[in-house]
Structure formats: structure tokens, C-alpha cells
Amino acid sequence: MPRVKRGTKRLARRKKILKRAKGYFLTKSKLHRSAKEAVDRALRFATRDRRAKKRQFRRLWIQRLGAAARLNGLSYSQFMNGLKKAGIGVDRKVLADMAVRDAAGFAALAAQAKTALA
């Protein structure tokens, strides 16, 4: 079989890894083997944390809604149940934003939820 040296392909692959590892500490940004391990690890974390980010934001929205609902005399579960019974289909992200920025609007929604529960 003929000998294959893979000059430009190998160089391009290594350059891609080292470019991704730019800014890493010590040899992780300089040596190909260390950089490859660090980049692979970073990509694994990035994949995992894109999923975790969604969970963390949902938890944050629920905490904000619970606090705002308690200010209006409801628990979080009562508030959400009341909204569902009232036929208000607003998601948690928008509701949490309303709770932070528009307290009067949120209070009106809470009042509607209370009437729907009664």
C-alpha cells in the first residue's frame, strides 16, 4: 500500500482544535493532545448545560411566580390552577416577566384566577 502522510488534512484538523482551545490555561491551549482533551470535555459540558439551562430558567420563573402569587394571596399552585380554569393560556416565562415588570397587570391576573377558583 502507498504511504499516506496526511499533511494538509492533519494540519487543518489540529488547527481547528487549537483554535477552539484558545484562551485555555497552560498546555491546554498549546499542545494538541491536551487541547483535544480539553475541547472534548468542554463540548460535553456545553451539550449538557444547554439542557440544564432550560430547567434552571423554568425553576427561576416558578420561584418568581410563587413569590408574586403570595403577595396577591394565592399559592403558586392555586394561581396556576385558577389561570387554567379561567382559560388564560399564558406561559410561565411571560407571567414571571409580568410579575417583575408589571405588578398591576399581574394583580389583575391573580384576581381573575381567584374568581375562577371560587
trRosetta pair geometry for C-beta under 8 A, 3 or more apart (Angstrom, degrees):
i j d omega theta_ij theta_ji phi_ij phi_ji
6 9 4.9 -72 -166 60 85 109
6 10 4.4 89 127 -34 103 108
7 10 6.4 -79 -157 35 10 104
7 11 6.4 2 160 -13 56 114
8 11 5.6 -57 -144 40 33 113
8 12 6.1 34 157 -23 67 106
9 12 5.9 -56 -149 34 27 109
9 13 6.4 26 154 -18 63 107
10 13 5.9 -56 -150 36 30 110
10 14 6.3 25 155 -15 65 109
11 14 5.9 -58 -147 40 29 108
11 15 6.1 31 155 -22 65 108
12 15 5.7 -54 -145 35 29 112
12 16 6.5 35 154 -24 63 104
13 16 5.8 -53 -154 29 30 113
13 17 6.8 27 151 -15 63 104
14 17 5.8 -54 -152 36 36 110
14 18 6.2 28 154 -13 69 109
14 32 5.1 -45 -142 -115 105 129
15 18 5.8 -58 -143 43 31 107
15 19 6.1 37 155 -26 66 106
16 19 5.8 -52 -147 32 27 113
16 20 6.7 25 154 -15 61 106
17 20 5.9 -60 -155 37 31 109
17 21 6.3 17 152 -11 67 113
17 32 6.3 76 87 -148 138 78
17 35 5.2 116 143 118 102 114
17 36 5.2 -21 -159 -85 146 74
17 39 5.7 -145 -154 11 80 159
18 21 5.6 -61 -141 45 34 107
18 22 7.2 68 151 -57 61 76
18 29 7.3 87 -157 -176 75 54
18 30 7.8 35 -136 -136 110 17
18 32 6.7 -60 -61 -99 101 69
18 35 5.5 10 -96 163 59 170
19 22 5.9 -17 -165 -25 37 113
20 35 7.7 126 73 170 85 105
20 39 4.8 71 106 -125 125 128
20 42 7.9 180 153 71 109 138
21 24 4.7 -49 -177 7 81 132
21 28 5.9 -143 -170 148 121 73
21 29 4.9 -176 134 -114 96 56
21 35 3.8 -105 -19 -151 170 102
21 38 5.7 87 -123 82 112 121
21 39 5.3 -85 -67 -59 93 104
22 29 6.0 81 -122 -148 28 113
23 29 6.4 165 43 -101 22 139
24 28 3.8 -94 135 108 128 109
24 29 4.1 168 58 -58 83 91
24 35 6.9 155 50 -119 147 76
24 38 5.4 81 -146 143 159 157
25 28 5.7 41 62 35 58 120
25 29 7.1 132 34 -10 12 107
26 29 7.3 137 77 23 25 87
26 30 7.4 -75 150 11 44 114
27 30 5.2 -78 -140 52 47 102
27 31 4.6 -4 -177 13 98 114
27 34 4.5 64 122 50 99 167
27 35 7.9 -117 143 -45 64 75
28 31 7.8 -34 -83 47 17 82
28 34 4.9 -111 -97 142 50 107
28 35 5.8 122 -179 -90 49 55
28 37 7.8 -93 -126 70 91 90
28 38 4.2 74 -159 -41 114 159
29 35 6.4 87 -115 -99 20 106
30 34 7.6 18 60 63 67 125
30 35 7.3 -172 50 -52 26 114
31 34 4.5 63 75 22 104 108
31 35 6.2 180 83 -14 47 93
32 35 5.6 -63 -141 41 26 111
32 36 6.1 29 161 -25 66 106
33 36 5.8 -51 -147 30 28 111
33 37 6.8 25 155 -15 61 104
34 37 5.9 -56 -153 36 32 110
34 38 6.3 27 153 -16 66 110
35 38 5.7 -59 -146 41 31 110
35 39 6.0 29 157 -19 68 109
36 39 5.9 -55 -142 38 27 108
36 40 6.2 29 158 -20 63 108
37 40 5.9 -56 -148 36 27 110
37 41 6.3 26 155 -18 63 109
38 41 5.7 -56 -149 37 30 112
38 42 6.2 30 153 -20 65 108
39 42 5.6 -53 -145 37 32 112
39 43 6.3 32 156 -20 65 105
40 43 5.9 -55 -148 35 29 110
40 44 6.6 32 152 -21 62 103
41 44 5.7 -53 -154 31 32 113
41 45 6.6 29 151 -15 65 105
42 45 5.7 -55 -151 38 33 110
42 46 6.2 37 151 -24 66 106
43 46 5.4 -49 -144 33 34 115
43 47 6.5 36 156 -20 64 101
44 47 6.0 -55 -153 33 30 109
44 48 6.4 25 152 -15 64 109
45 48 5.7 -59 -147 40 33 110
45 49 5.8 20 161 -13 69 115
46 49 6.1 -62 -138 43 24 104
46 50 6.5 35 158 -30 61 100
47 50 6.2 -50 -154 21 27 111
47 51 7.5 20 151 -9 57 101
48 51 6.2 -66 -171 36 36 106
48 52 6.2 26 144 -16 72 114
49 52 4.9 -51 -136 42 46 114
49 53 6.0 63 158 -36 70 94
50 53 5.9 -41 -150 19 28 118
50 54 7.7 31 151 -18 54 98
51 54 6.2 -56 -169 27 37 110
51 55 7.1 29 144 -12 67 105
52 55 5.5 -56 -156 38 43 112
52 56 6.1 42 150 -22 73 107
53 56 5.7 -55 -145 36 31 111
53 57 6.4 29 158 -17 65 105
54 57 6.1 -55 -149 36 28 107
54 58 6.5 28 154 -18 62 107
55 58 5.8 -58 -151 36 31 111
55 59 6.4 32 152 -19 66 106
56 59 5.7 -52 -150 35 33 113
56 60 6.5 35 151 -20 64 105
57 60 5.5 -52 -149 35 36 114
57 61 6.4 36 153 -20 67 102
57 93 7.5 15 150 -101 114 100
58 61 5.8 -52 -148 35 33 111
58 62 6.4 31 154 -19 65 106
58 92 6.7 66 -142 87 72 147
59 62 5.8 -57 -148 37 30 110
59 63 6.4 31 154 -20 65 105
60 63 5.8 -55 -150 34 31 111
60 64 6.4 27 154 -16 65 106
60 96 7.3 85 119 -164 78 159
61 64 5.8 -58 -150 38 31 110
61 65 6.2 29 154 -18 67 108
61 92 4.3 101 135 144 136 106
61 93 5.7 -73 -105 -88 148 46
61 95 7.2 90 -178 70 107 90
61 96 3.9 -115 -141 -38 78 150
62 65 5.7 -54 -144 38 31 111
62 66 6.2 36 155 -23 64 106
62 76 6.6 57 -174 -160 81 148
62 92 6.4 -19 -68 -161 66 141
62 96 8.0 -53 -35 -77 24 124
63 66 5.7 -53 -147 34 29 113
63 67 6.5 27 156 -16 63 105
64 67 5.9 -56 -150 36 31 109
64 68 6.2 23 156 -12 66 110
64 96 4.3 82 80 -144 133 99
64 99 5.3 149 150 83 100 140
64 100 6.4 -34 -165 -52 136 99
65 68 5.8 -59 -143 43 31 106
65 69 5.9 32 158 -22 67 109
65 76 5.7 90 110 -129 96 99
65 79 6.7 -167 164 94 102 146
65 80 7.6 59 147 -61 142 98
65 92 6.3 -81 -36 -149 145 89
65 95 5.6 34 -101 121 117 118
65 96 5.6 -76 -50 -83 87 79
65 99 6.1 -162 -97 -37 50 156
66 69 5.8 -54 -141 36 26 110
66 70 6.4 29 157 -21 62 105
66 75 7.2 -9 -144 -174 83 59
66 76 3.8 -38 -98 -63 82 121
67 70 5.9 -55 -152 33 29 111
67 71 6.9 32 150 -20 61 102
67 99 7.5 114 76 165 87 138
68 71 5.6 -50 -156 30 37 115
68 72 6.8 18 151 -3 65 108
68 96 8.0 171 5 -126 138 51
68 99 3.6 -104 -53 -147 163 122
68 103 7.7 -149 -142 -125 111 77
68 106 5.6 -51 169 160 135 148
68 110 7.8 -142 137 -63 90 131
69 72 5.8 -69 -155 48 36 101
69 74 4.4 -75 176 84 97 95
69 75 6.4 34 120 149 126 12
69 76 5.3 149 43 -87 150 48
69 78 7.3 153 170 68 132 88
69 79 3.9 -93 -125 -45 136 149
69 110 6.4 169 -127 -114 64 117
70 73 7.6 73 -168 -57 32 12
70 74 7.1 -111 -80 70 32 47
70 75 6.9 31 -82 -106 79 44
70 76 8.0 -26 -41 -45 86 71
72 79 7.7 88 73 -99 120 119
72 106 7.4 -142 -42 130 143 91
72 107 5.7 -180 -103 -123 124 69
72 110 3.7 0 142 156 158 164
72 111 7.6 -107 -173 -49 125 62
72 114 7.9 -130 146 -43 106 122
73 110 7.6 120 49 161 79 127
73 114 7.3 30 89 -92 111 133
74 78 4.5 -139 -167 90 95 115
74 79 4.4 119 121 -64 135 86
74 82 7.0 -73 -140 5 150 143
74 110 6.0 -162 11 -156 132 103
74 113 6.5 16 -95 104 170 127
74 114 6.6 -131 -67 -76 122 90
75 78 4.6 92 51 10 80 104
75 79 6.8 -141 90 -9 39 89
76 79 5.7 -58 -150 35 29 113
76 80 6.4 21 158 -13 66 107
77 80 6.0 -54 -144 39 32 106
77 81 6.1 32 156 -18 65 110
78 81 5.7 -58 -144 41 28 111
78 82 6.1 31 156 -22 64 109
78 113 7.4 112 136 147 73 118
78 117 6.4 15 -171 -96 93 155
79 82 5.8 -58 -149 36 26 111
79 83 6.5 26 154 -18 62 105
79 110 6.3 -41 -126 -119 105 82
79 113 5.3 37 -148 147 54 165
80 83 5.7 -52 -149 34 32 112
80 84 6.4 33 153 -20 64 105
81 84 5.7 -55 -150 35 32 112
81 85 6.4 27 154 -15 66 107
81 113 7.7 102 76 -167 56 105
81 117 6.8 73 104 -96 102 104
82 85 5.8 -56 -145 40 31 108
82 86 6.1 27 156 -16 66 110
82 110 7.9 61 89 -152 145 45
82 112 7.3 141 147 109 108 62
82 113 2.8 91 110 -175 129 81
82 114 6.2 9 -145 -49 155 27
82 115 7.9 101 -165 48 115 47
82 116 4.7 131 -164 67 74 109
82 117 4.5 -52 -96 -42 101 102
83 86 5.7 -60 -144 42 29 109
83 88 4.5 -81 -164 67 84 109
83 90 7.1 -88 -172 40 137 89
83 109 6.8 13 -99 175 107 103
83 112 7.5 65 -104 99 61 103
83 113 5.0 -29 -52 -97 64 109
83 116 7.5 143 -68 50 15 153
84 87 7.8 41 173 -68 30 26
84 88 7.7 -84 -67 53 22 69
85 113 7.8 103 51 -145 96 61
85 116 4.1 152 96 158 106 119
85 117 6.7 128 50 -74 149 51
86 112 5.0 89 -146 150 162 101
86 113 6.0 -101 -11 -94 136 48
86 115 7.4 77 -95 75 117 88
86 116 3.8 -107 -62 -62 86 149
88 109 6.7 164 160 -145 168 99
88 112 6.6 88 -35 113 141 138
88 113 7.7 -80 33 -73 136 84
90 94 5.1 -104 180 83 101 125
90 95 5.5 123 117 -59 112 92
90 98 8.0 16 151 -7 149 142
90 109 7.6 -63 37 -131 144 144
91 94 5.5 90 62 15 74 99
91 95 6.9 -141 103 -5 36 96
92 95 5.5 -58 -141 42 33 113
92 96 6.0 35 160 -22 69 106
93 96 6.1 -56 -149 34 25 108
93 97 6.6 24 152 -17 60 107
94 97 5.6 -55 -150 37 33 113
94 98 6.4 36 150 -20 65 104
95 98 5.6 -53 -150 35 32 113
95 99 6.4 37 151 -24 65 103
95 106 7.4 101 -166 -119 70 99
95 109 7.4 -144 -129 120 96 165
96 99 5.5 -48 -147 31 34 116
96 100 6.6 27 155 -14 64 105
97 100 6.0 -60 -152 39 31 106
97 101 5.9 -9 166 14 69 116
98 101 6.5 -74 -128 55 24 85
98 102 4.9 -51 -154 57 69 102
98 105 5.3 -100 -162 96 113 116
98 106 4.7 148 132 -70 101 94
98 109 7.2 60 124 3 152 144
99 103 7.3 45 -161 -102 40 60
99 106 4.8 101 -94 -110 56 157
102 105 3.9 10 136 26 120 119
102 106 6.2 139 98 -20 74 87
103 106 5.6 -58 -148 39 33 112
103 107 6.2 38 153 -24 67 104
104 107 5.6 -51 -149 33 31 113
104 108 6.7 34 151 -21 63 101
105 108 5.7 -51 -153 31 34 113
105 109 6.7 33 149 -16 64 102
106 109 5.6 -52 -152 36 37 111
106 110 6.3 39 149 -21 67 104
107 110 5.4 -51 -147 36 34 115
107 111 6.4 39 151 -22 64 101
108 111 5.6 -50 -150 32 33 113
108 112 6.7 34 150 -17 63 102
109 112 5.6 -53 -152 36 35 112
109 113 6.4 37 149 -21 66 104
110 113 5.5 -51 -148 35 34 114
110 114 6.4 39 151 -23 65 102
111 114 5.6 -49 -149 32 33 114
111 115 6.6 30 154 -16 64 104
112 115 5.9 -55 -148 37 32 108
112 116 6.3 32 153 -19 65 107
113 116 5.7 -57 -148 37 31 112
113 117 6.5 32 153 -22 64 105
114 117 5.8 -57 -152 33 31 110
114 118 6.6 24 155 -18 65 108
115 118 5.9 -57 -146 35 33 109
